[in-house]
């Protein structure tokens, strides 16, 4: 996948921008608050239809204006494609409109047409942060790759909300209705568990090899393990569904007592282990940082393998976490990807990259 043109209108501090990036590595250099991260956020928005920086997407619209639009041309395996995402503000709230080649489409149709893998400093908390962060990474990656997964995830979220409303007494208690919600959760949840098991196994194999290539055997093997809330002995569709049903029955009284759903993939986790020990509990900051970098590179490689074409790689302020030697080695490593965008506040030695200075929402190519 190659983004060949990006157009912004009223996006944060960009009143207007026409950007023609190159294949390979694009490095954006500039002081803080000049627009580097805003530009990467816009590329992410073009790809996923959502911001990776904020849940209040009204913040993306330039102050005092009614709407913001991100549009772009890309080269993907099926052929050239033009995408756009518009965020409009109104009295009824924020609304978004998606188009593919000029025709309006639903979000589910838009998602996945231009896949991106993003790494921002906040991802360094993936090891030590709450399970929701790690589930979010897996959900975002698989939703871009599979329309079936996204549909199952959306259905599961809706069914879970309905069940929790019943458990909290917001609707009349009805054991038949509760059983129906559980049946639906088993159906959609089984789809999620199947996909997550396979995806995390791929991540683990790739991240382990990447990490070993960086640090060798000194620290022991990096292991990523899918910690499923529903233990499964037979990892088939029927086996997972049966295990899910049995665990729901086991926790039925506890769910009624605590008035919330205690069983299902909404309580899954992803565990990091290094040399057999918990990385969150015993790893240094440097070890945790290396593990997250390996995870993100593994995510890129896994989506590449799944879809047969490389996603776009977005690396926002990653270099500040690395010393000069590691920074140069990292840039050499990503220079071979199909297309990547890297932001930094300092000059870098990246001879294979297209380099741009960013100041006051203006781009100037310098190399």
HUQUICOR-V891615 format. One line per field, one symbol per residue. burial: b if it has 9 or more other C-alpha atoms within 8 Angstrom, else e. A space follows every 10 residues. Layout:
burial = ???
//
This chain:
burial = bbbbbbbbbb bbbbbbbeee bbbbbbbbbb beebbbebeb bbbbbbbbbe beeeeebbee bbeeeebbbb bbbbbbeeee bbbbbbbbbe eeebeebbbb eeeebeeeeb bbebbbbbbb eeebebbeee bebbbeebbe bbbbbbbebb bbbebbeebb ebbbbbbbee eeeeeeebee bbebbbbbbb bbbbbbbebb bbbbebbbeb bbeeebeeeb bbbbbbebbb eeeeeebebb bebbbebbee beeebbeebb bebbbebbbb bbbbeeebbb eebeeebbbb bbebbbbbbb bbbbeeeebb bbbbbbbbbe ebeeeebbee bbebbebbbb bbbbbeeeee eebbbbbbbe beeeeee
//
